[in-house]
Amino acid sequence: MINPGPLGLAGFGMATILLNIHNAGFFPLDITIVAMGLIVGGILQVIVGAWEFKGNNMFGMMAFSGYGFFWITLALIFMLPHTGLTAAPSATSMGFYLTIWGVFTLGLLVATLKMNKWMQTLFALVVILFALLALNKFTGNHTIHTIAGYEGVICGTLALYMSLAQVINNQFERQVLPV
């Protein structure tokens, strides 16, 4: 069976990079983030999670399905207030939303202690990212939001690197890039 993990890591990485370029202050929230989050961060990762389930990889299923649904819910949080169906979320509710995802990620970080250092580093960075984003929502401190953006770009870049390194190593049938 082909390993679906690199595809999931690519989806997570690209969506995370794009959202966090926005969080760092380089451009406003727009349809590029919502579309990337919904399709590449969301639907693609849910599909990868299903493939990981079929391959009997509980960690991969939990991580990819979980973050896929994170991205889908985040896209809905961004979109639905513009439809008039619901009000925009409060800073407090977003703080708790991000905190809950941080706790989920912390649990997965513990599971990575049986994995390689790359995966441990990635999940530690995601825990830090959720903590910074939640702290920003609870305090309203824009500097924290900007710092989270830069940290998130690093986090997404690591995920994308891990994805591409696995694909390159597989194609060359040897380790070309460390993973």
C-alpha positions as CSV (number, residue, x, y, z in Angstrom):
1,M,0.0,0.0,0.0
2,I,1.2,3.5,-0.8
3,N,1.8,5.7,2.2
4,P,-0.8,8.5,2.1
5,G,1.0,10.5,4.9
6,P,3.0,12.7,2.6
7,L,-0.1,13.9,0.9
8,G,-1.7,14.7,4.2
9,L,1.4,16.5,5.4
10,A,1.5,18.6,2.2
11,G,-2.2,19.6,2.7
12,F,-1.6,20.5,6.3
13,G,1.7,22.4,5.4
14,M,0.3,24.4,2.5
15,A,-2.9,25.5,4.3
16,T,-0.9,26.3,7.5
17,I,1.6,28.4,5.6
18,L,-1.0,30.4,3.7
19,L,-3.1,31.1,6.8
20,N,-0.1,32.1,8.8
21,I,1.3,34.5,6.2
22,H,-2.0,36.2,6.7
23,N,-1.6,36.0,10.5
24,A,1.8,37.5,10.2
25,G,0.2,40.5,8.6
26,F,1.1,40.2,4.9
27,F,-2.4,40.2,3.5
28,P,-6.0,40.2,4.8
29,L,-8.2,37.2,5.2
30,D,-9.7,36.4,1.8
31,I,-11.0,33.5,-0.3
32,T,-7.5,32.1,-1.0
33,I,-7.3,31.1,2.7
34,V,-10.8,29.9,2.9
35,A,-10.6,27.8,-0.2
36,M,-7.2,26.4,0.7
37,G,-8.3,25.6,4.2
38,L,-11.6,24.0,3.1
39,I,-10.3,21.9,0.2
40,V,-6.6,21.2,0.8
41,G,-6.4,21.6,4.6
42,G,-9.8,20.1,5.1
43,I,-11.2,17.7,2.6
44,L,-7.9,16.4,1.4
45,Q,-6.7,15.6,5.0
46,V,-10.0,13.9,5.8
47,I,-9.5,11.6,2.8
48,V,-6.0,10.9,3.9
49,G,-7.2,10.1,7.4
50,A,-9.6,7.5,5.8
51,W,-6.8,6.0,3.9
52,E,-4.7,5.9,7.1
53,F,-7.6,4.1,8.8
54,K,-7.7,1.6,6.0
55,G,-4.0,1.0,6.5
56,N,-4.5,0.5,10.2
57,N,-2.6,3.6,11.2
58,M,-4.5,5.0,14.2
59,F,-2.1,8.0,14.7
60,G,-2.4,8.9,11.0
61,M,-6.1,8.5,11.0
62,M,-6.5,10.7,14.2
63,A,-4.1,13.4,13.0
64,F,-5.2,13.8,9.4
65,S,-8.9,13.4,10.0
66,G,-8.8,15.6,13.1
67,Y,-6.9,18.4,11.4
68,G,-9.0,18.0,8.3
69,F,-12.1,18.7,10.3
70,F,-10.3,21.5,12.1
71,W,-9.8,23.2,8.7
72,I,-13.4,22.6,7.6
73,T,-14.7,24.1,10.8
74,L,-12.4,27.0,10.5
75,A,-13.5,27.7,7.0
76,L,-17.1,27.6,8.2
77,I,-16.3,30.0,11.0
78,F,-14.9,32.4,8.4
79,M,-17.7,32.0,5.9
80,L,-21.0,31.6,7.8
81,P,-21.2,35.0,9.4
82,H,-21.2,36.5,5.9
83,T,-24.3,34.5,5.0
84,G,-26.4,36.1,7.8
85,L,-27.1,32.7,9.3
86,T,-25.0,33.3,12.4
87,A,-23.0,36.1,14.1
88,A,-19.2,36.2,13.9
89,P,-17.6,34.3,16.8
90,S,-16.5,36.2,19.9
91,A,-12.8,36.4,20.7
92,T,-13.5,34.3,23.8
93,S,-15.2,31.5,21.9
94,M,-12.4,31.5,19.4
95,G,-9.9,31.4,22.2
96,F,-11.6,28.3,23.6
97,Y,-11.9,26.8,20.1
98,L,-8.2,27.1,19.6
99,T,-7.4,25.9,23.1
100,I,-9.4,22.7,22.5
101,W,-7.4,22.1,19.3
102,G,-4.2,22.7,21.3
103,V,-5.2,20.1,23.9
104,F,-5.9,17.6,21.0
105,T,-2.5,18.4,19.5
106,L,-0.8,18.0,22.9
107,G,-2.2,14.5,23.1
108,L,-0.9,13.7,19.7
109,L,2.5,15.2,20.7
110,V,2.7,12.7,23.5
111,A,2.0,9.9,20.9
112,T,4.9,11.2,18.7
113,L,7.4,10.4,21.5
114,K,7.4,6.9,20.0
115,M,8.2,8.5,16.5
116,N,11.1,10.3,14.9
117,K,12.4,13.8,16.0
118,W,10.9,15.4,12.9
119,M,7.4,14.4,13.9
120,Q,8.0,15.4,17.5
121,T,9.2,18.8,16.4
122,L,6.3,19.3,14.1
123,F,3.7,18.5,16.8
124,A,5.5,20.6,19.4
125,L,5.4,23.6,16.9
126,V,1.6,23.0,16.3
127,V,1.0,23.0,20.1
128,I,2.9,26.3,20.4
129,L,0.9,27.7,17.4
130,F,-2.4,26.9,19.0
131,A,-1.3,28.3,22.3
132,L,-0.2,31.5,20.7
133,L,-3.4,31.9,18.7
134,A,-5.6,31.2,21.7
135,L,-3.5,33.6,23.9
136,N,-4.0,36.3,21.2
137,K,-7.8,35.7,21.2
138,F,-8.0,35.8,25.0
139,T,-5.8,38.9,25.4
140,G,-6.4,40.8,22.2
141,N,-2.6,41.4,21.9
142,H,-2.0,41.8,18.2
143,T,1.8,41.3,18.6
144,I,1.1,37.7,19.8
145,H,-1.0,37.2,16.6
146,T,1.9,38.3,14.5
147,I,4.4,36.1,16.3
148,A,2.0,33.2,15.9
149,G,1.9,33.9,12.2
150,Y,5.7,33.6,11.8
151,E,5.7,30.5,14.0
152,G,2.9,29.0,11.9
153,V,4.8,29.6,8.7
154,I,7.7,27.7,10.2
155,C,5.4,25.0,11.3
156,G,3.7,24.6,7.9
157,T,7.1,24.8,6.1
158,L,8.3,21.9,8.3
159,A,5.2,19.8,7.4
160,L,5.7,20.6,3.7
161,Y,9.4,19.7,3.9
162,M,8.6,16.4,5.6
163,S,6.1,15.6,2.9
164,L,8.3,16.4,-0.1
165,A,11.4,14.7,1.5
166,Q,9.4,11.5,1.8
167,V,8.3,11.7,-1.8
168,I,11.8,12.5,-3.1
169,N,13.4,9.8,-1.0
170,N,10.8,7.3,-2.3
171,Q,11.4,8.2,-5.9
172,F,15.2,8.0,-5.6
173,E,14.9,4.8,-3.5
174,R,17.4,6.1,-1.0
175,Q,17.6,9.0,1.5
176,V,18.3,12.1,-0.4
177,L,16.8,14.4,2.2
178,P,16.7,13.7,6.0
179,V,13.4,12.8,7.5
